[in-house]
Amino acid sequence: MFPIKDDNPQINIPYVTYIIIGLNALAWFTLQGMGSHGILEQSVCQYGLIPADLFSAISFEAREWICPANSGVGWTGLFSSMFMHGSWMHILGNMWFMWVFGGNVEDAMGARRFALFYLVCGLCAAMAQVLADTHSLVPMVGASGAIGGVMGAYIMLYPRVKVHLLMFLFVFITTFRVPAVLMLGYWMLVQLAGGFASLGVTGGGVAFWAHIGGFVAGAVLVWGFKDDELLAQHPCYGWRKF
């Protein structure tokens, strides 16, 4: 299942959402060479977040297993990793989710609050993944943790809004609508299942705990970041107004 749009009206122009998508695209085209072999790997090592760099003393021999010992950006990787991706599908999927859900969350906060909210959710997501395995040498990249925060906020703000989903059934393709609380709730359950299954597993893969951490952070922090005056003009806010 893949969300293609929602029935939530956009009240204001979501400038920050557009800027975030643009910055991710700019990083992909310039710093990551659009996924070119060599450039992609170098960018992931250079700008990705490596948990072991933060909390663990690691030997050069162990570090060289994945990335050169002189690469990485340490704690600043908490920020830079949010704008790096591992493949075309990775960035396109993340940016599409941001496009579908980001604008309405920005509607609820205003541009400045939303920009800060996004970054804080990204930091919470990154730390959740780091704490799940502080000795990991695998670089973590992607905006999905921060976008998970956007989705956590969305489910709190607009739980009954219908989301249009695209489903592939063998050779058939169909669409259907479900409330956001069901679609995003199902997404969260998938992340939890993947997260617990990944505990103790070494090597690369999906950063499930970043998704979980971002989602939970967004669902909690939204109450401090939302602007009640902006939400008062939104017809789809909450359970009763839609």
N, C-alpha and C positions, 0 to 999 in steps of 0.2 A: 504494500500500500504506500502511495506517495501523494502528499498534498499538492494540489494544483492551484487552489485559490480558496478564499473564505468569503462568507457573506457579510463581512464586517465592513461598514462604510469607512472610508478614510476621511477624517475631518480636516486635518492640516497637512501640508506638504512635509513628508518625513525626511528632512534634509540630512539628519545624522545617519539615518538608515542608508541613504544613498551614499554618503561619504564613507561609511564603513565598508560597504560593498565595493566602492571605488578603490579604497586603500588596499583591500585584499586582492583585487584584480591587478592593481599596480605592482604589488609585491610579487605576484605570480608571473607577470610579464617581464619584470625587470630583474629582481633578485633571484628568481627561480627559473628563468629562461623558458617559461611555459612548459616545464617538465622535462627539459632536455637532459639527456643522460650526462652525468658528471656535474652539471650545474645544479640540478635538483638535489643530488646527494650532498653536495657541498653546502647548499643553502640550508638543508635540514640540520646538518651538523653544526653549522655556524650560528643559526638563529633559533634552533629548536631548544626546548627545555629538557635538560638531562637531569633527572632526579638525583643521581649519584653525585653530580657536581655540587649539589646544595648541602647535603648532609653526610656524605660518605667520603672517607679517604680511600682513593682508588689508585692502583698502580698504573703506570704508563702502559704496561703490557695489557692489562685488562681494558683500559680506555681505548687502545688501538684496535680492539676487537670490532668496534663499530665505527667510531669517529677518531680522527687524529687527536693526539693529546693536546695540541695547541688550539683546538677549535672549541666552539661553545662560547656562550656569553654569560654563564653563571646566573645570578639572580635576575638580570635584565631579560633573560629568556622567558620569564613569566609574562612579559609584555610582547616581545618580538614573536614568540611562538604562536600568538593569537592570529598573526597575519601570514603565517606560512602554511602550505598545504603539501600533500604527498602525491597528488595526481589530479588529472582533469576532473574525474568523477568526484573526488574529494572536495575541490573548491566549488564546482558547479552545484553539488548537492547542498553544501553549507550555505552558499549565497542564495539559493532558491528558498530555503527555509527562512533565511533572514528577510527575503523579499516578501514572503507570504505573511509572516508574523511580526516582523519588526516595526512596521509603520504604525500599527494600531497600539502597540505598547508605547511607542514614542508619543502618540496622541495623548496617552494617559499621563505623561510625565513632562512633556516639553523637551526641547532639544538638549539643553544643558544637563538636565537631570538624567535624561536617557543616555547621553554619552558617558557620564560617570557610572551609571548603573551597569552599562554594558561592560566597562572595564573592570569593575569590581566583581561582577559575575565571572568574567574570564579569569581573574586572579583566584577566586574561590575554586573554580573548576580545576585550574592547574594544580593548586595545592592539594585538592582531593586526590588527584592522580598520583602526585608525588608521595603523599602519605600512604597510599595503597602499596607502594614498593619504593622505599627510599634508596634502595641499592641499585635500581634499574639504570642500565647504561643506554637504554634505547631513547633517542630523542623524541619528544612529544611535540607535534605540530597540529595546527588546525584551529579554526574559529568555532568549532562545534560546542565547546564547553561554554563559551560566552553566549552562543545562540541557544544553548540549553537553558541558560538563565532567562533569555527572552521568552522561551516557550513556557517556563515555569511561571513567569509573570502573566503571560497570556491566559493560561488556564485559570488563574486566580481572578483576572479582570473580566474575561469574556467566556465563561465556561459553557454557555448554551449556544454560542455562535456556531453555525453550521460550517464545516470544513469539507470541501469537495476533494475526494480521494480518487486516485487513479489506481486500478487494480488489474493485474495481469493474471488471467486464468487460462493457463496453457496457451492455446492459440487465440483466445478471446481477450479483448481489452474492454473494460467497462469502468464507469464512474458512479459514485454514490456519495451521499452526504451523511455526515455524522456530527454530533455536537463536539466541540473542541475538547470538552472534558473527557470524552471517550477516546478520541484520536490521540491526544497528548498523554492521557493516562496510560494507554496501551504502549506508546513509545517509551514511557518511563519504566514500565514493567519489563520491556525488552532489554533496556539498559541494565536494570537490576539483575536480571538473569545472566546477562553477559558479564557483568561485573563480578558476581560471585563465582562464576565459572572460570574467570581469568585469574583468580587469586592463586598465587604460587606458581603461575605459568611464566616462564621466561621467554624473551624474544619479543618481536614486534606484534602489532595487532591494533585493534580498536581501543581507544582510551575510554572505556566504559565509565570508569570512576570520575573522569573529568565531566562527562555528560551528566552523571548523577549529581555531582557536586554543583555544577552550574545550574541545573534545574532546581534543586532544593534552595540554593542561594537566591535564585530569581523569585521563587514562590514566597520566600520569607521577606526579602528586601523590598519587594514591590510595594509593601504597605508603608514603607518609609520614603519611597521615591515618588509615589503617585501624587498627582496634583488634583485635589478634589474639585476645584473650579473647572479644570479641563474635562474631567470625567462627567461633570454635571450636564455637559452638552452632548455627551456620547450616548446614542440610543441603545447600544448593545451592552452597556456595563452591567455586570452582576447577573443574578438569577431571575430577577423579577421584571426587569425593564425590556426584555427581549421577547 
